[in-house]
Amino acid sequence: MDYILNFLTLLKENNNREWFNENKHLYEDAKNKFEAFVNILIAKIKEFDNEIDVISAKECTYRIYNDVRFSKNKEPYKTNMGAIIVKGGKKSNNAGYYLQIEPEASFAGGGVYCPQPKILKSIRNDIFNDSSKLKSVINNKEFKTVFPEMYGEKLKTAPRGFPKDFIDIELLNFKSYLAVKNLKNTEIVSNNFLENILNIFKIQKPLNDYLNTLISGK
């Protein structure tokens, strides 16, 4: 993984089309190494989550090219490589396992990011009707050791249709339902990186299970 980090560090320092085109072979090498790692991750995750149906990294990884049309960030390239390993692939609405490699900003975890309004309403309704189900997941001792708190942006007040005095209003106010573990560069390049990532995903899995039950309507 050190090769990938080194490439992304160079890209961060030279985020322009001229440099990228002159060094595209470095990008291709880094991309191939990342996809090879994701392919291993997919196979290993399937050993403890039989809902995962993707076959290759191409179903899980993202383009490095930034869409600058509607963004304040006009840099042409992302300075990270990310993959979402999830039932139905990266365009599905399901909760999955996410890994992002970026110098000094890597992380692993999962859940659902900015779910569609219908899905978000379903999650909030379930929390409102019985918050103990989600709380039993996020307050589990092992889960809380890795993910001390839920991650993501919140509404400043109660969602429309829900009372402001609901006892677990903080859980209702999330716009996404995510668990995130930040990773140091030293962790990324360590010999036991794969093992550590898989352990993070195994601990995070109950959150995916909870969310996917609501998303699928089962």
N, C-alpha and C positions, 0 to 999 in steps of 0.2 A: 504493500500500500504506500510505501515511501515514494515510489515513482509517481504515483497519482498525486500525492501531496506536493511533490516537487514541481510537477507540471502546473498544478493549479496556483501555486505560489508565483511561478513565472508569469502565468496568465494574468494574475491580479496586478502584477507590476507592469504589464504590457497589454492592457486590454484595448487593442485596436486591430483592425482588419489586416493591416500590413504585416504586423508581427505574427498574427495567427496564421495567415496564409504561408508565410515563410517557414513556419514551424508546425505545419499541420501534421507532419509525421509524429511529432511528440504527442499531439492530441490523439491521434489514431492509436498510438501505443497505450496511452493512459486509458482511453475508452475501452480498448480490448481487454486490458487488465481488470478494469472495473466490472465489465460485463462477465468476465470469467468468474470473478468473485461472487457476483450476484447469482450466477447459475448454480454455484455451490450452495449459496444461501437458500435458494428455492428448494433444492433437493433436501436440505437439512430441515427446513421449516415443515416440509410435507411429512416428516417423520413424527411431528407432534401436532400438526394441524391438517387434518385430511380434507378440509374445505378448500384449501389452496389448489387451484386447477391450472395455473399458468405453467408453461413449459420452459420458456427461455427468458433471458434478461431483456430482450427486445420488447416484451410485453409489459415491462416494469420500469424501464429507464426513460429519462427525459432528454430532449435535445439540449445542447449547450448554447444554442443561439437564443439571445434575448429578443422578445417582442417589444420593441422600443416605441411602437406607435402611440400607445396611451400611457406610457410610463415616464416618470420624472428621471429615472435612471436610463441614460442614453448609451451606456456601455454596451457594445454589441454582443458580449459573451457572458454567460453565467460563470461565476468563479467557484462552482461546486459541481459535484456529480451526485445525483440522487436516484433512488429506486424505491418504488412502492410495490411490495409483494402482497397481492390481494386477489381474492376470488374475482374472476372476471376481468382481470388486468387493470392497468392504470386509469382507464376511463370509466371504470365501474363506480358505483356509489357506495361500495362496501367498505367496512373498516379493515385496515390491513397493517402491515409492518413496514416502517419507513426507515431508510438509512440515508444519511447525507454526509458526504465527505467534503470538507472545506477547511483550508488552513485556519486553525484557531477557532473554528466555528462548526465542527462536526457534531452530529447528534444521531441518536437512534430512538425508536419508540413506535408510536402508531396511534390508531383511532380513526376518526373522520375529521377532515379539514373542510370547514365551510360547507356543510351538507346542504342539499337542496331544501327549500322551505318546508316541504311536506315531511321530509325525514327529520329535520330539526324539530318540527312541531311534535312528531311522534315521540322523539326522545324526551322532550320537555314534558309531554303529557304523562309519560311513564314515570318520570321523576316526581311529578306533582302527585300522581296517584299512589306511588309507593317508592319513596326515595331510598328505602333500605337496600334495594337490589344494587343500585349503583354504589352506594356507600359501603356495602359489604366488599365490593371489588377494590375501591380506591383506599379503603381503610385497612385492608389486609396488611399484616405486618411486613411480609416480604415485598409486596407491591409498594408500600409506602417507603421502604428503605431505598428502593431504586427511584421511585417517582414520588417525592415528598408532597407534591401538589399537582393538580391538573394544570395543563398548560394552555394558554390561548387568550385571545381578546374576549372581553366581556361587555355586555350592555351596562350602561350606567344606572338603569332602572329596570324594573320588572318587565319581562316580555309582554307584549299586548295579549290580553286575555287571562293573565295570571295575577293573583293578588300580591301586592308589594310586601305583605307581612307573612308570606309563606316562610316556614321555618328554615327551609333549605334553598332560599332564593339565590344564593351564590351559585348553586349548581345549575339552576335554571338559566342564569344570565350568560352562560358561555355561548359563544357563536360557533365554536368548534369543540369537539370532545377528544382531547389528545393527552397522551402521556409521553413525555420527552426526557431523555437522559443525555446531557451534554457529554462530549467526549474530547479528551485532550489529544494533541498530536502524538504524544508518546503512547497513548492507548491504541491509536490507529496503526502504528507501525510495530506494535508488540507481536511476539510470536503466538500469543493466545487470543488475538483479536477476534477470530472467527468464533471461538468458544464463548468469549465474553458477549458478543453480539447476540448469539443464539440464546444465551441465558437471559439477556434483557428482553428478547422477544417472547420467551417462554413465560416470563413473569408478567409481561404486558398482555398476553393472550386473553385472560379473562375479560379485559375491557373490550377487546374486539368481539368476543363471544356475546357479551351483553348487548353491544351496539348492533351487531349483525342480526340478532334475534328480532330486534325492533325494525331494522331496515327490511328484512325479508318478510315480516309480518307473521312469522311462525309463533 
